[in-house]
């Protein structure tokens, strides 16, 4: 199921702490960055925090700018984003500012926590997720029931750690503060545990007074049939490559990217690349790699259109080329229509060859766009 775009937001000291152990909240950034955070809040559908942050900081999580709130209303949106709290125990103070400011609120908790929160009189829509907190189910509910498309997560470190470890975060906005905390008892941004392989991609750096904003996105593909934020990034790139194809009346415009398990881009290609009127996107990309490249068996191929199962222009269709290369995971946006080949089933060929095929239909519109002239 589609999930909201999940944006993690945090400010940390140079030595990686979110706060110190003093009685007052440590201010890690200044007015200009607080205003930037307010702007981000105004742009999203919901803001989420964990129970630890709610207890420690008693935040209101509001859009403070009247102009930004007015712009939301003028666009047909609620004045404030939905406020989301997450607590396994449901043991939260019903008098906290979080519940009594802003617009709608929702609490995600366990079955036991829901009973406790209801008894305490928490002023929110209480959603039990079963015997434990289930992040994919939580995000499904936010997307499908609450209509959340962009979710900002403001902490704390446990929440950020869980979302990154489960490969559910699309973006990390990290503000680095020129402070050193040095207190081993202070809360850190990230805890230990298994994270995604490889390096995150740096999208932006920006100086804001004496702090630096860094925006990162994950790059490592998912495994098996489960889609991750990095899968969406790479498939979006494949759709952008499809738009670069020379136009044709007799073949689809397709883009493809081959990505290693650690998030390294190995090769890319698009239909009719280098002036070859018959070359397909996956074929063009795989031809740039040695056939014995040891990274291929754990790599993923991203193709804007389902790899072909039959073709007249070459002896081997793309689904077969992918399997011959040893790749066993393919992510695509659009099943091949009957325009040129009836009942094409590249996904079936791949699956029969032992490959996982992941279809992300939310990118079908982008994949179809450069092929509009070929479709009814």
C-alpha positions in Angstrom: 0.0 0.0 0.0 1.2 3.6 -0.6 2.6 5.3 2.4 2.9 9.1 3.2 6.2 10.8 2.3 8.0 10.5 5.6 10.3 13.5 6.5 12.5 13.1 9.6 13.4 16.5 11.2 15.9 17.0 14.0 18.5 19.4 15.4 21.6 17.9 17.0 24.8 19.1 18.7 28.2 18.4 17.0 28.5 15.3 19.1 25.1 13.9 18.2 22.9 14.9 21.1 19.3 16.1 20.9 19.4 17.8 24.3 21.3 17.9 27.5 20.1 16.7 30.9 19.3 20.1 32.4 15.8 21.1 33.4 15.3 23.4 30.5 15.1 22.4 26.8 18.5 23.0 25.1 18.0 25.3 22.1 20.1 23.9 19.4 19.2 26.4 16.7 17.9 30.0 16.5 15.0 32.1 15.2 15.8 31.7 11.5 15.8 27.9 11.7 12.7 27.9 13.9 11.0 29.9 11.1 12.2 27.3 8.6 10.7 24.5 10.7 7.4 26.5 10.8 7.5 26.7 7.0 8.0 22.9 6.8 5.2 22.3 9.2 2.9 24.4 7.1 3.7 22.3 4.1 2.8 18.9 5.5 -0.5 17.1 6.2 0.6 15.8 9.6 3.3 16.1 12.3 4.3 13.1 14.4 6.1 12.8 17.8 6.8 9.9 20.1 5.8 9.6 23.8 9.2 10.5 25.1 9.2 13.8 23.3 5.7 14.6 24.4 6.5 13.9 28.0 9.9 15.7 28.0 9.0 18.8 26.0 5.2 19.2 26.3 5.2 20.6 22.7 2.3 22.2 21.0 3.4 21.5 17.4 1.7 24.4 15.8 2.1 26.4 12.6 2.9 29.7 14.3 2.8 32.0 11.3 -0.7 33.5 10.8 0.1 34.0 7.1 1.0 30.4 6.6 -2.1 29.2 8.4 -4.2 31.5 6.2 -2.5 30.1 3.1 -3.4 26.6 4.2 -7.0 27.6 4.6 -7.1 29.4 1.3 -5.8 26.2 -0.3 -8.7 24.2 1.2 -6.6 22.6 3.9 -7.1 22.6 7.7 -5.5 25.5 9.5 -3.2 23.2 11.3 -1.7 19.9 10.2 -3.0 16.7 11.9 -1.0 16.1 15.1 0.0 12.5 15.7 1.4 10.9 18.8 2.8 7.4 19.1 2.9 5.6 22.5 3.0 1.8 23.1 1.8 2.2 26.6 -0.8 4.9 26.1 0.4 6.3 29.4 0.3 10.0 28.6 -0.8 13.2 30.4 -4.3 14.2 29.2 -3.5 17.8 30.3 -0.5 18.2 28.0 -0.5 21.1 25.6 -0.4 18.8 22.7 -4.0 17.7 23.2 -5.4 21.2 23.8 -3.9 23.3 20.9 -4.2 23.2 17.2 -6.5 21.1 15.2 -7.2 17.4 15.0 -5.1 14.8 17.0 -4.6 11.1 16.7 -2.9 8.7 19.1 -1.5 5.4 17.7 -0.9 2.8 20.4 -1.2 -0.9 21.2 -4.5 -2.6 22.1 -3.5 -2.4 25.8 -2.4 1.2 25.4 -5.7 2.2 23.8 -7.6 1.1 26.8 -5.3 3.0 29.2 -5.5 6.2 27.0 -9.3 6.0 26.8 -9.6 5.7 30.6 -7.3 8.7 31.1 -9.5 10.9 28.9 -6.9 11.6 26.1 -8.5 14.1 23.7 -7.7 12.4 20.5 -8.8 9.8 18.0 -7.2 6.7 19.5 -6.1 4.0 17.0 -5.0 0.6 18.4 -2.5 -1.2 16.2 -2.6 -4.6 17.9 -0.3 -6.1 20.5 2.7 -4.0 19.4 3.4 -0.8 17.5 3.4 -1.7 13.8 4.9 1.2 11.7 3.8 0.0 8.2 0.3 -0.4 9.5 0.4 3.0 11.1 1.6 4.6 7.9 -1.1 2.7 5.9 -3.7 4.1 8.2 -2.4 7.7 8.0 -2.4 7.4 4.2 -5.7 5.6 3.6 -7.9 6.7 6.4 -6.6 10.2 7.4 -5.5 11.2 3.9 -1.9 12.1 4.9 0.4 12.4 1.9 3.3 14.2 3.6 4.3 13.4 7.2 6.8 15.4 9.3 8.4 13.5 12.2 9.8 15.7 14.9 11.2 13.1 17.3 12.5 11.8 19.4 15.5 9.7 18.7 13.7 6.4 19.3 11.2 7.2 16.6 13.8 8.4 14.2 15.8 5.3 14.8 12.9 2.9 14.3 11.8 4.6 11.0 15.3 4.5 9.6 15.9 0.9 10.7 12.7 -0.2 9.1 13.5 1.7 5.9 10.4 3.9 6.1 11.9 7.4 6.0 12.0 9.2 2.7 14.1 12.1 3.8 16.2 13.3 6.8 16.4 17.0 7.5 19.3 17.4 10.0 20.4 20.7 11.5 23.9 20.7 13.0 24.4 23.0 15.9 27.8 24.4 16.9 27.4 23.0 20.5 29.0 20.1 22.3 27.0 18.4 25.0 29.3 15.6 26.1 26.8 14.2 28.7 26.5 10.4 28.3 23.1 10.5 29.9 21.7 13.0 27.4 19.4 11.7 24.5 21.0 11.0 21.2 19.5 11.3 17.8 20.1 7.7 16.7 20.4 4.5 18.7 22.4 1.4 17.8 21.1 -1.3 15.5 21.0 -2.5 11.9 20.4 0.3 9.4 20.2 0.4 5.6 23.4 -0.5 3.7 25.5 2.2 1.9 25.6 5.9 2.0 22.7 8.3 2.1 22.5 10.8 -0.7 23.1 14.5 0.2 20.3 16.6 -1.5 21.1 20.0 0.0 23.2 21.9 2.5 22.3 25.4 3.7 23.8 27.7 6.3 21.1 29.3 8.5 22.7 31.8 10.9 25.3 29.6 12.8 23.7 26.2 12.1 23.8 24.1 8.9 20.8 22.3 7.4 21.6 19.0 5.7 19.0 17.1 3.7 19.6 13.4 3.0 17.7 10.6 1.3 18.2 6.9 1.5 19.6 5.0 -1.5 19.6 1.3 -0.7 16.9 -0.7 -2.5 14.5 -2.9 -0.6 14.7 -6.6 -0.6 12.1 -9.1 -1.8 8.6 -7.8 -2.6 8.6 -4.9 -0.1 9.0 -1.4 -1.5 11.1 1.2 0.4 11.5 5.0 0.0 14.8 4.4 -2.0 12.8 2.2 -4.4 10.5 5.1 -5.1 13.5 7.4 -5.7 15.1 5.1 -8.2 11.8 4.4 -10.0 11.1 8.1 -10.3 14.6 8.5 -11.9 13.7 5.7 -14.4 10.5 7.6 -15.3 12.6 10.7 -15.8 14.9 8.8 -18.1 11.9 7.6 -20.2 11.1 11.3 -20.9 14.6 11.6 -22.5 13.9 9.0 -25.2 13.8 10.0 -28.9 10.1 9.9 -29.9 8.9 6.9 -31.7 5.6 5.7 -33.3 6.6 2.0 -33.2 8.1 1.5 -29.7 7.6 2.6 -26.1 9.8 5.2 -24.3 11.2 3.5 -21.3 13.9 4.4 -18.7 15.9 1.9 -16.6 18.4 2.0 -13.7 20.5 -0.8 -12.2 21.2 -0.3 -8.5 23.5 -2.3 -6.2 22.3 -3.5 -2.8 24.2 -0.7 -1.1 22.5 2.0 -3.1 25.3 2.5 -5.7 24.0 3.3 -9.2 25.6 0.7 -11.5 24.1 1.8 -14.8 21.2 3.5 -16.5 19.7 3.4 -19.9 16.7 4.5 -22.0 15.0 3.4 -25.2 16.7 4.2 -28.5 19.8 5.3 -26.6 22.9 6.3 -28.7 20.8 6.4 -31.8 20.0 2.7 -31.8 16.3 2.5 -32.9 15.8 -1.0 -31.5 17.6 -0.9 -28.1 15.5 -1.2 -25.0 16.1 0.6 -21.7 17.0 -2.4 -19.6 19.2 -3.8 -22.4 21.1 -0.5 -22.7 21.7 -0.3 -19.0 22.8 -4.0 -18.6 25.2 -3.7 -21.6 27.2 -1.2 -19.7 28.1 -3.7 -17.0 30.4 -6.8 -17.2 28.2 -9.9 -17.3 30.1 -11.3 -14.3 29.8 -8.2 -12.1 29.5 -9.7 -8.6 27.0 -7.0 -7.6 24.3 -8.1 -10.0 22.8 -11.0 -8.1 21.8 -8.7 -5.2 21.0 -5.7 -7.4 17.6 -4.3 -8.4 16.5 -3.2 -11.8 14.1 -0.2 -12.0 12.2 0.1 -15.2 9.4 2.6 -16.0 7.6 -0.1 -18.0 7.4 -3.8 -17.3 10.4 -5.5 -19.0 9.4 -7.1 -22.2 8.6 -10.9 -22.5 8.7 -11.0 -26.3 10.3 -8.9 -29.0 11.0 -9.0 -32.7 14.0 -6.7 -32.8 16.4 -8.8 -30.7 16.8 -12.5 -30.0 16.4 -12.1 -26.2 13.7 -10.0 -24.5 14.6 -7.8 -21.6 13.0 -10.1 -18.9 15.4 -12.8 -20.1 18.4 -10.5 -20.2 17.7 -9.5 -16.6 17.5 -13.1 -15.5 20.7 -14.0 -17.4 22.5 -11.2 -15.6 21.6 -12.8 -12.3 19.3 -10.0 -11.1 16.5 -11.3 -9.0 14.6 -8.1 -8.1 12.7 -5.7 -10.5 10.7 -2.6 -9.6 8.4 -1.2 -12.3 5.6 1.4 -12.6 3.4 0.1 -15.4 2.4 -3.3 -16.8 3.0 -3.5 -20.6 -0.3 -2.7 -22.5 -1.3 -4.6 -25.7 -0.2 -1.9 -28.0 2.5 -3.9 -29.8 2.5 -7.3 -28.1 -0.8 -8.9 -26.9 -0.9 -10.4 -23.5 2.7 -9.5 -22.7 3.7 -10.8 -19.3 7.3 -9.8 -18.5 6.5 -9.9 -14.8 5.4 -13.5 -15.2 8.6 -14.5 -17.0 10.6 -12.8 -14.2 8.7 -14.5 -11.4 9.0 -17.9 -13.1 12.7 -17.3 -13.2 12.9 -16.6 -9.4 12.8 -12.8 -9.4 10.7 -10.6 -7.2 8.7 -8.1 -9.1 7.5 -5.0 -7.3 4.9 -2.7 -9.0 4.5 0.8 -7.8 1.3 2.0 -9.6 1.6 5.5 -8.1 4.3 6.1 -10.8 2.2 4.8 -13.7 1.1 8.3 -14.8 4.8 9.4 -15.1 5.7 6.3 -17.0 2.8 6.7 -19.4 3.4 10.4 -20.1 6.1 10.1 -22.8 4.0 7.4 -24.4 0.7 9.2 -24.6 0.7 9.3 -28.4 0.8 5.5 -28.5 -2.2 4.9 -26.2 -5.9 5.2 -26.7 
